[in-house]
Structures are given as structure tokens and as C-alpha cells.
Amino acid sequence: MRFPLHITTDMIGHQVRQGLKGRRRYPFVLMLEPLYTCNLACLGCAKERHTGKLKDRLALETCLQAVDDCGAPAVSLCGGEPTIYPELAELVAGIIARRRHVYLCTNALLLDERVFGVVPPQKRLTINVHLDGMRETHDHVCAREGVFDQAIEMIRQAKALGYHVMTNTTVFKETEIDEVEELCELSRGLGVDGMLISPGYQYESVETDMFLARRDIEEKFKRVLEISKRYRLASTPMFLEFAAGLREYKCSPWSTVTFTPRGWKGPCYLIGKSYTWDWEEFWNQTDWEYWESREDRLCQNCAMHSGFEASVVRELPRNPGDLMRLVAWNFAG
């Protein structure tokens, strides 16, 4: 299977329960940013995500309350660099005790110091390592030499220790898809359990001209779609076809909610129009219909998986053929 059986059944169960309650919108994933502190300042990252002070991090209890409030079955620990968070072990344990799945999104530089021997491997934990290309490209994007080699070594060690490991690759304007395929081949050789490839999106606070317009996304992802037939990519075929311009979806910004050191961020992980500490205020006062429409100028070049993979799932009842195809894709992975 492309995803472990317990993850697949838990996600399906969550969707069934929400459907029985008559809910059309509900969170699939919580993007939990316990801190805005990082040991890198990557070129494509929003400034607030690597300039925060450690003293301004979220309290452990506040993080776990956000997990309870939104009810999403999966929690992506990001930031900032989550391995810097001093209470990481307690946070992971608390999330798993709530029977949620944890994706630890990391640049991998501190895994040997902060995770190995501290946060044990287990079935509800996935280490998700950021790799934006081979050595020269990745080190350039991370603005530091040696980052690629360290990440690869940490992946090797994580697999040897029994962790479930994925990689996460962002495609920018300058990204060559031949290099992405080379990275997929390397990742497969390392025994990585899955690879996520997604178009880069320009944060409001990033001025570097390195992001893709919609036409650029479509051209590059036509190649990624071909690559997906040979490698264990985590993106669904329907999402990749959407990114390649072969089908159309509305956005589902409510599917991936974001909690930050400033509170709940609305409307989505990428766009911060409002912040509040109150879950009900965030959920009930965000104009989901407007942001679903993709009318806003900030949405014109966005094809991020965080907004559209849930749209794939949302449309499955109308497309039985896609449903059967998705089942086959998962079991054949």
C-alpha cells in the first residue's frame, strides 16, 4: 500500500463520521507551528517562519488544545523548525495519545540530537524531510552549504532506526524536472516511504522572484505526472492532473487549518488575512465560500496540495471512476 493501512482507515473513518454529521467542510490536517524559530533562512520561506524568538513559542498545553479544537486526524508539525521546540517529545506523545497521526516536517539538521533516542519510532509518526533538489540546488535554496549531505545522512539513519520517512520537494521557477527525477531515484535508493512534490507558492512576505505562474506549474507538472508512474509519490493522480492543467477543482482551504504563535491563521497556511486565538471565531467567521472560489488575486497561481488534495476527495462521490482509480493507486503503491 502507498500509505500504511491504519492511516488510510483512520482518514476514511474521519470522512465518514463527518459525512454522517452532515458537515460539508471539516479539517483533514492541522498545520501546527509551535514556533517561528529556525536554524535556516531558506530563500522561499516566509520571513516570519524563521525570525521568531524561541521565548515566543507556543506552550505545550496551547498546542494540544489546538489539536483537540480542530479535530483533524493528522497533525503536521512545522514552523519554524520543530526539532528546535524544547517540548517536542512531549508534544508528539500528546498528539499520538489522542490517536492522531504526526508528520514531523524538518530540514533534518537536528534529527540526531533532538529526535533519535528521544522521540521513538512508532506507527503514528512520520519524519518528513525537506529536499528541494540535489546538492547544489538544495543548498542554494537553503542558503547554506552542506545541508543536503546532512539531510541525506539523517534519512539513512532514520530508516536504519525504524522510522517511517517521507521527503517533501517544492518546485520553483528555476527547478529542472530532470533533477526532480534524479532526486526521486536517490530517495527510492534510500528506502524512503513516500515523496511529496508540490508547486511553490509565493508567500506575501517573500520578495524573491522564484515562484511559478500557473502556466509554469502546468508545464512542469506534466512531467511530474509522468514521473509519478515510476516512483512512490504521495500526491494523488487527480491532484497531479490538476497541477498539470488537465482538470479543474475549487480550493478547499478549510481542509488544512493552521495554528501559529499568533493563533489560528485565516484563511489558509499560505495567506494570513486574520489571526485569532479562538477556534470558533476562526472557523465560523472565515468566508470559506469566497476562498474556495479562487477569485482573490493571491489565489491565481496557487496549486498547493494543502488546498486541493481535499478537493479531490470531495469530488469522488460525483466521479465513481476516480474513486476506483484512487483505491487502485493506494493499494498498488
C-alpha positions as CSV (number, residue, x, y, z in Angstrom):
1,M,0.0,0.0,0.0
2,R,1.1,3.6,-0.7
3,F,0.1,4.6,2.8
4,P,0.0,2.4,5.9
5,L,-3.4,0.7,6.4
6,H,-4.0,2.4,9.8
7,I,-3.6,5.9,8.2
8,T,-5.9,5.0,5.3
9,T,-8.6,3.6,7.5
10,D,-8.4,6.5,10.0
11,M,-8.7,9.1,7.3
12,I,-11.7,7.3,5.7
13,G,-13.3,6.9,9.1
14,H,-12.9,10.6,9.8
15,Q,-14.6,11.5,6.5
16,V,-17.4,9.0,7.1
17,R,-18.1,10.4,10.5
18,Q,-18.1,14.0,9.2
19,G,-20.5,13.0,6.4
20,L,-22.9,11.3,8.8
21,K,-23.0,14.6,10.8
22,G,-23.9,16.5,7.6
23,R,-20.7,18.5,7.5
24,R,-19.6,19.7,4.1
25,R,-16.4,21.4,5.4
26,Y,-14.1,20.0,8.1
27,P,-10.3,19.9,8.7
28,F,-8.3,17.0,7.3
29,V,-4.9,18.2,8.6
30,L,-3.7,20.6,11.3
31,M,-0.6,22.5,10.3
32,L,0.8,23.1,13.8
33,E,3.6,25.7,14.0
34,P,4.7,25.6,17.7
35,L,7.4,28.2,17.0
36,Y,8.7,30.7,14.4
37,T,12.4,29.9,15.1
38,C,14.6,28.1,12.5
39,N,18.2,27.2,12.0
40,L,17.9,28.1,8.3
41,A,16.6,31.0,6.4
42,C,15.5,29.3,3.1
43,L,15.0,31.6,0.1
44,G,11.4,30.5,-0.5
45,C,10.2,30.7,3.1
46,A,8.1,33.4,4.7
47,K,10.2,35.7,6.9
48,E,8.0,35.2,10.0
49,R,8.7,31.5,9.8
50,H,12.4,31.8,10.6
51,T,12.8,35.1,12.5
52,G,10.8,34.4,15.7
53,K,12.3,34.2,19.2
54,L,12.3,30.8,21.0
55,K,10.8,32.6,24.0
56,D,7.7,33.4,21.9
57,R,6.9,29.7,21.1
58,L,3.5,28.2,21.9
59,A,3.1,26.5,25.2
60,L,2.7,22.7,25.1
61,E,-0.8,22.9,26.5
62,T,-1.8,25.5,23.9
63,C,-0.6,23.2,21.1
64,L,-2.6,20.3,22.4
65,Q,-5.7,22.4,22.8
66,A,-5.5,23.3,19.1
67,V,-5.3,19.6,18.3
68,D,-8.4,19.0,20.3
69,D,-10.3,22.0,19.0
70,C,-10.0,21.3,15.3
71,G,-10.3,17.5,15.4
72,A,-8.2,16.8,12.4
73,P,-6.9,13.2,12.2
74,A,-3.4,14.3,11.0
75,V,-1.1,16.9,12.5
76,S,1.8,18.3,10.5
77,L,4.4,19.8,12.9
78,C,6.1,22.6,11.1
79,G,7.2,26.1,11.8
80,G,9.9,27.3,12.1
81,E,12.0,24.1,12.6
82,P,10.0,21.9,15.0
83,T,13.1,20.0,16.2
84,I,14.2,23.2,17.9
85,Y,11.0,23.2,20.0
86,P,12.1,22.2,23.6
87,E,8.9,20.3,24.4
88,L,8.9,18.3,21.1
89,A,8.9,14.8,22.7
90,E,6.0,15.7,25.0
91,L,4.1,17.3,22.1
92,V,4.5,14.3,19.8
93,A,3.5,12.0,22.7
94,G,0.4,14.1,23.5
95,I,-0.7,14.1,19.9
96,I,-0.3,10.4,19.5
97,A,-2.1,9.8,22.8
98,R,-5.1,11.5,21.0
99,R,-4.8,8.9,18.2
100,R,-3.7,11.5,15.7
101,H,-1.0,10.9,13.0
102,V,2.1,13.1,13.3
103,Y,4.1,14.4,10.3
104,L,7.3,15.9,11.6
105,C,8.3,18.4,8.9
106,T,12.0,19.1,9.2
107,N,15.2,20.2,7.5
108,A,16.7,17.1,9.3
109,L,19.8,19.0,10.6
110,L,19.0,18.2,14.2
111,L,17.4,14.8,14.0
112,D,20.4,13.0,15.6
113,E,20.4,15.4,18.5
114,R,16.7,16.1,19.1
115,V,14.7,13.1,17.8
116,F,16.8,9.9,17.6
117,G,16.8,8.4,21.1
118,V,14.3,11.0,22.3
119,V,11.2,10.5,20.2
120,P,10.9,6.8,19.5
121,P,9.8,5.4,16.1
122,Q,6.1,4.3,16.0
123,K,3.4,3.8,13.5
124,R,1.7,7.1,14.0
125,L,4.9,9.2,13.4
126,T,6.3,10.1,10.1
127,I,9.5,12.1,9.6
128,N,9.0,14.4,6.6
129,V,12.3,15.7,5.3
130,H,12.5,18.9,3.2
131,L,14.6,18.3,0.0
132,D,14.2,20.8,-2.8
133,G,16.7,19.2,-5.2
134,M,20.1,17.6,-5.4
135,R,23.1,19.0,-3.6
136,E,23.8,22.3,-5.4
137,T,20.1,23.3,-5.7
138,H,19.1,22.3,-2.2
139,D,22.0,24.1,-0.6
140,H,21.2,27.1,-2.7
141,V,17.6,27.2,-1.6
142,C,18.6,26.7,2.0
143,A,21.2,29.4,1.7
144,R,23.9,27.2,3.3
145,E,26.4,24.6,2.1
146,G,26.3,21.1,3.5
147,V,22.6,21.0,4.2
148,F,21.9,18.4,1.5
149,D,24.6,16.0,2.7
150,Q,23.4,16.2,6.3
151,A,19.8,15.6,5.3
152,I,20.7,12.5,3.3
153,E,22.7,11.1,6.2
154,M,19.9,11.8,8.6
155,I,17.4,10.0,6.3
156,R,19.8,7.0,6.2
157,Q,20.0,6.9,10.0
158,A,16.2,7.4,10.4
159,K,15.5,4.4,8.2
160,A,18.1,2.3,9.9
161,L,16.4,3.2,13.3
162,G,13.0,2.1,12.0
163,Y,11.3,5.5,11.4
164,H,8.7,6.0,8.7
165,V,10.3,8.6,6.4
166,M,9.0,10.8,3.6
167,T,10.5,13.6,1.6
168,N,8.9,16.9,0.6
169,T,10.1,18.7,-2.5
170,T,8.9,22.2,-3.6
171,V,9.1,23.0,-7.3
172,F,10.2,26.6,-8.0
173,K,10.6,28.6,-11.3
174,E,14.2,27.5,-11.7
175,T,13.6,23.9,-10.8
176,E,14.6,21.4,-13.6
177,I,12.3,18.4,-13.6
178,D,15.2,16.1,-14.7
179,E,16.7,17.0,-11.3
180,V,13.5,16.2,-9.5
181,E,13.5,12.7,-11.2
182,E,17.1,12.3,-10.1
183,L,16.1,13.1,-6.5
184,C,13.2,10.6,-6.7
185,E,15.7,7.9,-7.8
186,L,18.0,8.8,-4.9
187,S,15.1,8.8,-2.4
188,R,14.0,5.4,-3.6
189,G,17.5,4.1,-3.1
190,L,17.4,5.4,0.4
191,G,14.3,3.4,1.1
192,V,12.1,6.5,1.6
193,D,8.4,5.6,2.2
194,G,6.9,8.3,0.1
195,M,7.8,11.5,-1.8
196,L,5.6,14.7,-1.9
197,I,6.2,17.1,-4.8
198,S,4.3,20.3,-4.8
199,P,4.4,23.7,-6.7
200,G,5.9,26.5,-4.8
201,Y,3.6,29.4,-3.7
202,Q,4.7,32.9,-3.1
203,Y,4.2,34.0,0.5
204,E,3.2,37.6,0.9
205,S,6.4,38.4,2.7
206,V,8.8,36.8,0.1
207,E,10.1,39.2,-2.5
208,T,12.4,36.8,-4.4
209,D,11.2,36.0,-7.9
210,M,11.5,32.2,-7.7
211,F,7.8,31.1,-7.8
212,L,5.7,29.7,-10.6
213,A,2.9,31.3,-12.5
214,R,0.0,28.9,-13.3
215,R,1.2,28.2,-16.9
216,D,4.7,27.3,-15.5
217,I,3.1,24.9,-13.0
218,E,1.2,23.2,-15.7
219,E,4.2,22.6,-17.9
220,K,6.4,21.3,-15.1
221,F,3.7,19.1,-13.6
222,K,3.0,17.4,-16.9
223,R,6.5,16.0,-16.4
224,V,5.9,15.3,-12.7
225,L,2.8,13.4,-13.7
226,E,4.9,11.1,-15.9
227,I,7.4,10.6,-13.1
228,S,4.6,9.6,-10.7
229,K,4.1,6.4,-12.8
230,R,7.6,5.2,-11.8
231,Y,8.1,6.5,-8.3
232,R,6.2,6.3,-4.9
233,L,4.8,9.8,-4.9
234,A,2.3,10.8,-2.2
235,S,0.2,13.1,-4.4
236,T,-2.9,11.6,-5.8
237,P,-3.1,11.2,-9.6
238,M,-6.0,13.5,-9.7
239,F,-4.1,16.3,-7.9
240,L,-1.2,15.9,-10.3
241,E,-3.5,16.1,-13.2
242,F,-5.0,19.3,-11.7
243,A,-1.5,20.8,-11.3
244,A,-0.7,19.8,-14.9
245,G,-3.8,21.7,-16.1
246,L,-5.7,18.6,-17.1
247,R,-8.6,19.1,-14.7
248,E,-10.1,21.8,-12.5
249,Y,-11.0,22.0,-8.8
250,K,-12.2,24.6,-6.4
251,C,-9.9,25.1,-3.4
252,S,-10.6,23.5,0.0
253,P,-8.8,26.0,2.3
254,W,-10.7,24.6,5.4
255,S,-9.2,21.2,4.9
256,T,-5.8,22.3,6.2
257,V,-6.1,24.6,9.1
258,T,-3.0,26.4,10.6
259,F,-2.3,27.2,14.2
260,T,0.7,29.5,14.8
261,P,2.4,31.6,17.5
262,R,-0.1,34.2,16.6
263,G,-3.1,31.9,16.8
264,W,-5.4,30.5,14.1
265,K,-4.3,31.8,10.7
266,G,-7.0,32.5,8.2
267,P,-7.8,31.7,5.5
268,C,-5.1,29.1,5.0
269,Y,-1.5,28.0,5.5
270,L,-0.2,30.4,2.8
271,I,-2.4,33.5,3.3
272,G,-2.6,35.3,6.6
273,K,-5.5,37.8,6.4
274,S,-6.6,37.3,10.0
275,Y,-5.4,35.7,13.3
276,T,-7.4,34.7,16.3
277,W,-6.9,32.6,19.4
278,D,-10.5,31.4,19.3
279,W,-11.2,28.3,17.2
280,E,-14.9,29.0,16.8
281,E,-14.2,32.6,15.7
282,F,-11.7,31.3,13.1
283,W,-14.0,28.6,11.8
284,N,-17.3,30.4,11.8
285,Q,-16.1,33.8,10.6
286,T,-13.8,32.9,7.8
287,D,-15.5,33.4,4.4
288,W,-14.8,29.8,3.2
289,E,-17.0,30.2,0.1
290,Y,-15.0,33.2,-1.1
291,W,-11.7,31.5,-0.7
292,E,-13.0,28.3,-2.3
293,S,-13.8,30.3,-5.4
294,R,-10.1,31.2,-6.0
295,E,-11.3,34.7,-7.1
296,D,-8.8,36.5,-4.9
297,R,-5.6,37.7,-6.7
298,L,-3.5,35.8,-4.1
299,C,-5.0,32.5,-5.3
300,Q,-4.5,32.9,-9.0
301,N,-1.2,31.0,-9.2
302,C,-1.8,28.6,-6.3
303,A,-1.9,24.8,-6.8
304,M,-0.7,23.7,-3.4
305,H,-1.6,20.2,-2.3
306,S,-2.8,21.7,1.0
307,G,-5.7,23.3,-0.7
308,F,-6.6,20.8,-3.4
309,E,-6.0,17.3,-2.3
310,A,-9.1,17.5,-0.2
311,S,-10.9,18.8,-3.2
312,V,-10.0,15.6,-5.0
313,V,-11.7,13.6,-2.1
314,R,-14.7,16.0,-2.1
315,E,-15.4,15.3,-5.7
316,L,-15.0,11.5,-5.5
317,P,-18.8,10.8,-4.9
318,R,-19.5,12.5,-8.3
319,N,-16.8,10.5,-10.1
320,P,-17.0,6.8,-9.3
321,G,-14.3,6.1,-11.8
322,D,-11.9,8.4,-9.9
323,L,-12.8,6.6,-6.7
324,M,-11.9,3.2,-8.1
325,R,-8.7,4.7,-9.6
326,L,-7.8,6.2,-6.2
327,V,-8.3,2.8,-4.4
328,A,-6.1,1.1,-7.0
329,W,-3.5,3.8,-6.8
330,N,-3.2,3.4,-3.0
331,F,-3.1,-0.4,-2.9
332,A,-0.7,-0.6,-5.9
333,G,1.8,1.8,-4.2
